[in-house]
Amino acid sequence: MEYNNIFITAEELAKELHISKGKAYKMIQAWNEKLKKMGYITIRGRISRQYYLEQLYGMVEGKEKK
């Protein structure tokens, strides 16, 4: 898996979390809707790797969120 890419795709997310691609697309879609409401530009079927880590694991810039 290539971690130097700023975005993670639904396919990569599915492999990493051992879920279906359909579930991965739904997760990304929900996160992108949340980001749009916050005023961010989103890309369909992709999510920022940093945002993904923050949402799933509570990681912010490589450190755990308290």
N, C-alpha and C positions, 0 to 999 in steps of 0.2 A: 504494500500500500504506500502511496506517495504522500508523505506528510508535509512536503514543502509547498503544496498547492494551497492557496488561501481558502478555496471552497471544497466542500465535500459533496459528492453527488449522492443521489438516492441509492444507486447501485453500491457505492462504497459503504454507505450507512447500513444497508441491508446486510452486507457481508460482515461488517464490524460487529453489529448487534445480533447477528443470526436471526434476522426477521425477514419477512417477505419484502419484495420491492414495493408492492402496493402499500404496505404499512409504512415503509420508509418514505414514500412519496407523500402519504398523509401527514406524517410527522413534519416533514419539510414544509408542506403547504401550511400547516397550522403555525409553525414558527415564522414563516414568511408573512402571513397575515398579521401576526403580532408586530413584526418589524415594520410593516407598511403603516400600521396605526401609529407607530412611533416616529414616522416620517422618513424611514430609510428606504432606499431603492433595493429591490430584491431581484433575484434571478430564478425563474421557474425551474424546479427540480434540483436546485443547489442551495446550500446554506453555508454561511461563513463557518469555517472550522472552529474558530474561537467561540462563536456563539453556540455552536453545537456542544462543545465541551462545557461551556458555562451552564447551559440548560440541562444537560444530562448528568454531569458530574460535579457541578458547583465550582468549576475551575475558572479563575479570572487571571489572565496573564500568567499562567503556569502556577498559580497559587490557589489553594482551596479558599472558597468563600466562607466567611464566618457567620 
